[in-house]
Structures are given as structure tokens and as C-alpha cells.
Amino acid sequence: MSASPFDINRRDLVLGGLGAAGLTAITPSFARAQGRSETLLVVQELGPNSLDMQGVGSNQTVNGLSWNCYDRLLTYASRTLPDGTVSYDREKLEPELAESWEVAADGMSCTFKLRKDAKFHDGTPVTAKDVKWSFDRAVKVGGFPTFQMSAGSLEKPEQFVVVDDHTFRIDYVRKDKMLLFNVAVVVPFIINSELAKKNATAEDPWALAWLRTNEAGGGAYRIESWKPGSETVLARFDDWKSGPLPKIRRVIARDVPSAGTRRAMLERGDADISSGFAPRDFEQIIKEGKVKVSGVPIPNALWYVALNTAKPPFDNVKLRQAIAWAMPYEQIQSSAFFGRAVPMYGGAADVSKPVWPQPSPYVTDLDKAKALMKEAGFESGLETTLSLDTGTATVGEPTAILIQESLAKIGIKASIEKIPGANWRTTLNKKELPLALNRFSGWLDYPEYYFYWNFHGNNSIFNISSYQNKAMDALIDRARFTANAAEYEKAVKDFITLCMRDVPVVPLNQPIHDVAMQKAITGYEFWFHREPDYRQFAKG
């Protein structure tokens, strides 16, 4: 799931602090000095704006730091996709900091046995007290981390019990099939609690200020240096015990805002891996074959237009349906995404499978759209705004222009509002935008998880449509907690049907996560958080 952007314009920091030409000149010699076979050179558009993904405003890249520099109790197993790409397996868990775990006979608790030889980066032994403090922090710190924990019924510190130094128990508030899978996502990472507490204050008991600029983990990598807007260097932690020691000793991640510069560095062999290129670029890179590309449809993810259902005029369901029939789906797919996405339109009228995402029944039909505009009372048209994140402008801007042109054909004059990436999440959270072009991906690949975040009446920060429907809430809750397979399938099909009818969002497509890398790179694995897991990489 995408984390919130930080409240400063980091693009200005990057552009002001580092020249692309100077970076290109120092890359080869510096990487060789570190030993190219054991050094991975990453070039990325934007680096981390914090070292603490639980902090307010942490960006997407911070998830990768958390993943590589901290351990969690559990992780996901791997599987091979039909095209040969390695991916996480949403159905299977494996040990990480916990070498074993056991669910109680009554299904109301789980006990974890911790590795006795695990250490933090400063050499301090990892104990169950650190695990409890870390879980307490996740459910108490507020915002996205706390809501994420609640998605697996991890809600209050009283659930987390220190049995002894190397035994930790979670007491369940209810049976929730997503609980253990939620333990393995990015949020509940294990912090060196004594180190964090030394740097906490009465006003900041969870050391948010200190952990924003300091790392206190025990993961496979430690942060060797961090220059915001410029470079992050990770060094292998040779005492890591929670898995096989990585083959890559050092990761140098450089911030290079220019996609053209990043692509040139990659194709010259001056960089090992990069992502974030425009779909047109990936199409060309694949055809030219100088480097290899891994492209995986992001599970539980959609590009969509959100309509503000809480305020006029889009509280009118017929108007929302009119917009769904007016979208220029095929033009968006070909001209903005160049086919590097899975279409999510033109599906069957009836929902027959309990899977998400799936194509909606809508296609471009301006006659139907105009008829619904008339039924909704807007035969003479209306004026509104369509907002997009400038950080996604490569595909977002052409998509927004195509939507603007198509809506004009049914009498809707939509001005395009470009919101800086640093302010995007903050603006969305106010839930005041009439129309917003957005992308959301759910870390846990279950339909009810996506709907819990986006359409449940608890009105999470990601329910940017402000959609409220008690029937929807009941269906989502039923799917989350039922143990009956038939009841689950019916609930999922029913809430997808309701979504298609009520149109809180108009699905456009399922994004593909493309990553380009040197042909000698092995071990790349696709993860739900979309950040590289450097622990798996090797270089030929």
C-alpha cells in the first residue's frame, strides 16, 4: 500500500542538491571501489524522506528501508509466477525473527518462539520486550500504521504478551484469518526498544522524532549513510540470523529525478536496477532488450477515478454512473499506459467470481451517459475539478486530459488540478476533492481487505470517496470474519456488485509494476509493497 508523502517538496531538494551529470561521472569508479560483484547500484526517482515508515508522511521508498533494515516476526514464502518471475506467496508464511509459531487450540491466541541468537545492529540481543514495545507502538502511534494493524484485528497493547525473553504471545480479540498475514507486512517491524526509549520524550513516547532520522533495527542491512534527496547506502549486517546471509554486501541507492538519465545509466551499465519509467519507456526497453524487465500486475491494485459521494453533485448515484459510461477507457489504455496495465472495464453484467480487481461492466457509451445525466437532473451539464498527483504525471496527466475531453462531450466541464506529490496524501485525507485520479494497492491480496480500506464506513484515510453504506459494511465484515466458504463467496460477490452499482470509484485498470535491471542480476522478487528485497539479490 502506498505510504503518505512527506510534507516538504523533496523534488526541489533533489534538483537543488545533485546534478545528474556529476552523478553519472562518479558512478562507475565509486561502485568498482566497493566491489561491483557485491555492490548493487540502484537509481530511483525519489529516495526516502524518513527512516521510519510509521512516521507521519513517510513516502513509498521508506517501506523498502523498513523491509531490509528491520525484521518482522514472520515473512511470506515465495512462489514462481507462470512467466517465471518469483513473487511472494500470499497464502504461505515462513519464519523470520520468530523461528516457530503455534496457534492455540481454541484459535484465540498465537505464541511465537524467537530466535535466541538474534541481535540488533548495535549488538543488543533481541527479546520479547522489544517485540511487545514495537507492536504497542504500531497500534498506538495512530494514522496509517494503527489502521493497518486493525485490518488484522491487532488493536490494543493488552493483546501483546511477553511470556519470557524469547516467547511472545498475541491474544486475539476475535478470530481473524488476516491476523497472521498482517504480522508479516511492513508495519509491525521490530525496533530496539531500549535504544528508542533512550531517545523518546514525554511528548514523544514512541521516539518518532528520533527514529525519523535514526535506524534502530536488526535486519539484514543497516543504514550506513543517508543523505536526503541524494543517496542512501545500506551495508550488510553480518550477524543477521533471521535468514540466509545476503550475497550483496552494500546497496547504493541514488536519487536521480530524470527518468532519461536513469535509463541512460542503466543501458550503459552504470547502474544495476531502476523503476518508475513511463509505460512508453518500458515498452521500448523491452523491445530493445539491452536490459531485462520484470513486469507483474500488482495484486489488489487499481488506477481509478474517485467521486466524492458525500457532497453534491457526486452524491447523486445516477451522475456517478453517467461518468462511468463516459470514461475513454480504451484511449487511456493505449495512449497513457501503452498497454502496460490490465484493463478493468467491459466486464460481465453479473459478478460471477469472488475476485478483485475484476473488470466493471462499464464501457465508453456516451448515449447512456447523456441519458443518465438527464435522469440525474444535470441535462444542462455542470462544472467540477479533476485532481491528480504531479508525482504520477507521466501517466496521470495524459489520463486526466483524455477524461477531461470525454466528460466535455456529455456537458461536464472539468478543470484539471495538479497537486504536488508532497501534498497529495494530505489533500486526499481532507476528502474534499470532487474527482480524484488515484492509484491504490492493498498489501494483503484479499477483496475484503481492499474494500475495508476503501469503502467501509469506518472511513479510513484511503476512503477518499467518503463512501458510506451500511449494507456495504455488513458485507465486508461478513467476508472478513466468516469461516464458511460459501458465505464468504456470496458476501464478496455481493459487495463487488454493490460497488459496481453505486460507483464510488470508476476503475480504469490494474497497474503493472515494471522493474528494469541488468541481465546479470538474479534474485529479484516481486513483493506487495513493490520495493526491492535486497536480501535475495545476486550478481553474475
N, C-alpha and C positions, 0 to 999 in steps of 0.2 A: 504494500500500500504505500502511496506516495506521502512522504512527510511534509510538514508545513515549511515553506520558505522562511528564511530569517528576515528580520525587519531592517535590513540595510541593503543597499544596492551593490551587491558583490560584483556584478558585471563591471561597474565603474572601477572597483578596486583592482580587478584583474587587468582591465585595459590600461589603467594608470600605472600598475606596478610591474608589468612584464611585457617586453616587446617580443613578438613571435620570432623575429629574425634572430635576436640574440639567443633565444631559447634553442632554436634549431642548431645554431653554431656550437653550443656546448654539449648537446645531447650525446653524440657518439663517443667522444673521449671520456666523458664522465661515466657513462654506462660501462664502457670497457674497463675503466679503472675499478669498478665494483665487481667485475667478473660477469661477462654477458650471459654465461650459461646459468648463473644462479641469481641473476637480476632481471626483474620484469619491469619494463618501462611502459607505463600507462599514460596516455594523453586523453584528457577529458575536458569537456566544455567548462564545467564548474566543479570545483572541489568542495570539500566540507566547510560549512560555515560555523561548525561547532565540533567538539569531540564527544558530545553527549546527546544521543538520539532521543532521550527522554526530555530534553530541554525544549522550551517553547521556541518554535520557529526553526527547528533543525531541518536541514534540507535532505533531499534524497540520498546524496552521497554519504551522509553521516551513517546511514544504515549499513553501508559496506564497512565502515570503520568498526562499528559495533560488532558486526558479524565476525570479523577477522581478529579483533583485539580483545574480545571478551568471550567467555564460554557461556553456554546455557546448559541446563540440566540434560536436555535431550536435543537431538537433531533428527533430520529426516534421512531415510535411506535414499539410495539412488536407483534410477531405472533408465533404460535406454529407449528413446522415442523411435517411432518407425523409420525416421530418416537417419538414425544413428547418433543423434545428439543425446548426450547424457543430461538428465534432468533429475530434480528431486522427486521423490515418490510421495504423493500426498497421503497415501494410505499406510505407510510404514515408518515407525520411529526407531532410532538407534541411540545407543549411549553416547553422551558427551562427557560432561562433568560427573554425571551420575553413571556409575558402571552398571547399575541394575535398578529396577523399579518394580513394584508389585501393588496392584490394586486390591483393596480389601475385599473379602468375600461378599460383604453387603454392598459393594460398589460405591461406598461413600467416602473413601479416602484412598490416597496412594502414598506409599513410602519409598523413598529414594535412598540408595546407598551411594555415598560419594566416594570418589577415588581418594585414597589416603595419601597418595604421593603428589596430589595437585598443589601447585603453588601459584601465587600471583607474581607479577613481573618484578616486584621488589624482594622476592624470596619468601614472603609470608605464606604459611600454609593456608589453604582454603578450608573453611569449616562451614558447618550448617548455619552458624550465626551469620556468616556473610550471605548465605543464600536467603535466609529469612529477611535480613535487612534489605536486600536487593528486591525481593518480592514485595515487602512492605512499601518500599519506595515506589514501585511501579503502580500499586493500587492507590497510593495516597498523593502522588505528585500532581495529579489532575491532568486535564486535557486529553490529548490523543492516547498516551500510554495507559492511563486509567481506563479509558473507554475500551481500548484494545483488550486489556485484561478481562474486562467484564464480558467480552464476547465469548470467553470460555468459562464463565461463572467463577472467575477469580476476582473477588470483590472487596475483601477486608482482611486486615492483618491477622485477625484471630484464626483465619484458616491455615496459617503457615506456622508450623510447629518444629522447634528444634528438639529432636529426640536425644541425640548425643552429638559429639563433634562431627561425626561422619554419617549421621542419619537425619533426614529431613522428611517431614510429612505434610501433605496438603489435605486438609479436611474439606469435603465438598459441601456446598450449600444446597446443591441439587445435583442429580445425575445429568451430566452434560457431555455428549460424545466429542465435543470440540475441546474439552479442557486440556487433555494431554497434548493435543496437537498445538494448542495455543502456547503451551510451555516451551515449544520448540521454535517459535517465531522470534523476531528480532528483539522485542521489547524486554522480556524478563532475563536480561543478561546479568551475570554475577559480578558484583563490584567488591573490591577490597574495602570492606565496611569500616575497619579501623582507620585506614588512611583517609577515607571520605569524611568520617566523623571528625577527624582532627581539623578538617578544613570546612566544617559546617558552622553555622551560627544559629542563634535563637531565631532570627528572622528567616534563615535559610537552612532548616534542619536536614535537607536532603542534598546539601552541598551543590546545588545547581550552578551557582556562580563558579565554583572551583572546578567542577567536572566539565564545564563548558570549554575550558582551556587546558585541562589536565586529564590524563587517562589513568585509570586505576583498575586495570583488568588482569586477566591471567590467560588470555587466549594465545593462539599460535603465533601471533605477531604483536609487537609492541610498537608504539609510535616513537620513532627515532627523532623526527623533527616535523614541525607543522608551520608552514608559512601561509596564512590565509590569503587566498587569491593568487597563490603562486605554486606551491608544491607541498606534498605530504610524502614523507618517507617512512615506510614500515620496515622493521628488522625482525627476522625470525626469532622467536623465543625458544631457545634450545632446550629449556626444561619443561616444555609443554608436554603434558601426559594424556590429554583427552582425545588423542587420535594419532595417526602416523605423522611423524615429523615432516613438514613440507619440504619439497625439493628446492623451492625458491627461497633464497636467504634474504633477499631485500626487494621491496617493491617501491619504485619511484613513480609517484602519480603527479603529473604536471598539469596545471590548468592552462589550457590553450583555447580561448574562446572561438577562434576562427576554425570552422569546420574544414575549410580548404587547406589550412596549414596542417591540421591534424591528419587529413587524408594524405597530403604530400609526405609527411613524416612517416606514415605507415607504409606507403608504397615504396619509399626509398629504403626502408628497413631501419630508419632511425627511431622507430617506436614499435612496440610489440602488440599492443591491443588498444582499441578505441571503439566508442559507440556514439550515438547521438547525431549521426549524419542524417541528412534529409533522405526520404524514401527514394528520390531520383538518384542520389549518390549511391545508395546501396544497390539499386538496380544496375548501375554502371559498374560498380566494384565487382559484383557477381559475374557480369558478362566478361569483364577484362581478366579476371582470375589471377591477379598479381598476389592477392592475399585471400584468405578464406573467410567466409561469413557464416555465422550460425544465426539462424532466424527461427524463433519459437513463438507461436501465438501465445500471448500472455493469458494464463488461466484466470477466469473470473474477472475479466477486464473489458471495459468498453470505452470508446470515444462516443460521446453523446451530447445532445443539447438539453440542458436542464431548464425547465419552465417553472417560474415561481408560483406555485399553486396556492400560496397563502394570500396573495394580493391581486387585485384587478390589474390587467384584464385576464391574466392567465389562471385565475381561479375558476374560469369557465372551461369545463371539460371539452365542450364541442370546439372551442377555439384551439385547445391543445391538440385535438385530433386533426383539425384543419392544418395545423403546422406540420404534423407528422406526414400528412398526404402531400405537402408542398415541398418537402426536402428533396434536393437534387442528388439523390443517393449515388447514382452511377457516375455522375460527373465528379463528385467528391472522391470516389474510389479510384478513378483513373487519373484525374488531374491534380489532386492534392496528395494522394497516398501512393500513386503509381503501382497499385496492386499489392503493396506491402502491408496488407491488412486483410482480415477476413470479413466479408460483407455481413451485415446484421440487419438486412431488410429483405422484403419479398418472401417471407416465410409463410407457412400454412396458417389458415384462419384459426384452426384449433390447435392448442398446445397438447402434444401427444407424448412428450418426453420430459422428465423432471431434470432437465439440464439447463445450465446458464453459463455463458450467454447463449442465446439462440435467436435466429432471425425473427424480427417482428413481422406482422402481416402487411405493414405499410410499404408502398412503393410511391414513386412520383406520379400523382394523379391530380392535376390542377383543377379539374372539373369537380372532383369530390371535395377538394379543399375549399373551393369557392362556395359550394353548396353548404358546407359546414360553417363557413364564415357568416353566411346569411342566417342560418339557424341560430348561431351564437349571438346575433344582433350586431355584427360588425360588417355588414354588407358594404358600407362605405369605406372600410379599411381602418387602420389605426397606425400610430407611431410608437416605436419602442426602441430599446437598445439591445444589441447583441455583444456580450463581453467575451474577451479571450485573454489568456495569459501570454504576454510577449515572449516568455521563455519557451513557448511551444509554437512560435510564429511560423516556423518552417512549414509545418502542415496546417497550423491553426489559421493563419491569415488567408491562404487561398480557400480553405474550407469556409471561413466566415464570409468571404466575398461571394462565393457561389451561393451560400444560403441567403445572403442579402439580396442577390439578384433574383432568386427564385421566389422569395417571400414578396418581393415587389409585384410579382405577377398576380398575386391574389389580394393586393391592396395593403400589404403591411410594409410600411417604411421603417426599416431597421437601421439605425446608425451603429457603426462598429466602434466599440470602446476597447482600447488596448490598455491593459492593466499590467504594470511591471511585475515580473515574476516574484520579486521580493515582497510584493504586497498582495499577491494573488490569493493565497490561503486566508490571510487576514480579511480580505474583502469578501471572499466566499462565506466566511464564518458569520458575517453580518446578515446574510440571507436576504439581501435587498435587491440583487440583480434580477431584472425581468427574465432575460435569456442569457445563459452562460454556456459556452463551448468548453467542455471539460473532459478529462480522462480520469477514470478511477479503476484501480485494480485491487482486488481483495486478496490478502495473503493466504487465507485458508480457502481452498478451492471447493466451496460448497455454496449452492444457490442461496440457502437461508442466511449464510454469512454475508454475502453481498447485499441481500435485501435488509438484513439487520442494520447494516451501516447506512444504507441509502434511503430506505423507505419506511423504516419503523417509526412509530410515534414517539419513541424516546428522543427523536430529533437530534441525532448525533451531529458532529461537526461536518460530516460528509453528506448529510441530507440537505443538500443545497437547494432542493426544490421545496423545502419545508412541507413535504407531503405528510398529511395526517389522515389516516383511515383506520378505524378500529377493526374493521374486517381484515385489513391487511395485517395489522399487528397480531391478531389471533392466529392467522395462517402461518406467519413467520414463527411465532412462538411454538405452535404445534409441530412444525417441521424441526425446530431446534431440539425439542425435548422428547418427542415420541420415540419409543423403541420398536414401534410397529412399522414394518417396511411398506405395507400398503397405505397406511395412514400418512406416512411421510411422502410417498409419491404423489398422493392426491393433494396434499397441502402445497407441495411445491408447484405442481401444475396449476393449481387454483390461484396461487399468488402471482405467478407469471402471467396468467390470463388477466387478472385484475390490473396488473401493471400495464399490459398492452392496451387495455381499455381506457384506463384513467390517464395514461401518458404523462406521468410526472417528468419523464425524460424521453427524448426521442433517440433510440440507439442508431448509431451510424455504422460502426464497425468494431471488430475486435483487433486491437493493435498487435503487431508482431514486434518482438524485441530482437533487434538485429545487433550483432557484435562482430566487428572485423578484427582479424588477428593474423599474425604471421603463420605460414603453413607449418613451421616447426613447433608451434605451441601446441601442447596437448593438455588434457585435463580440464578444459573448460566445461563447466556445469551450469545449466540454467537453474536459477532459483527464483522463488516467488517474489523476493524483494528486488530482483533484477540487478543486483550488484555482484561483481566478481567474487568468488570464493577462492582467494589466492592459495589456500591450503592444498588445493587439488592440482595446481598448475605445474607443468614441467616444460623444459625447452630442449629441443633436439640439438 
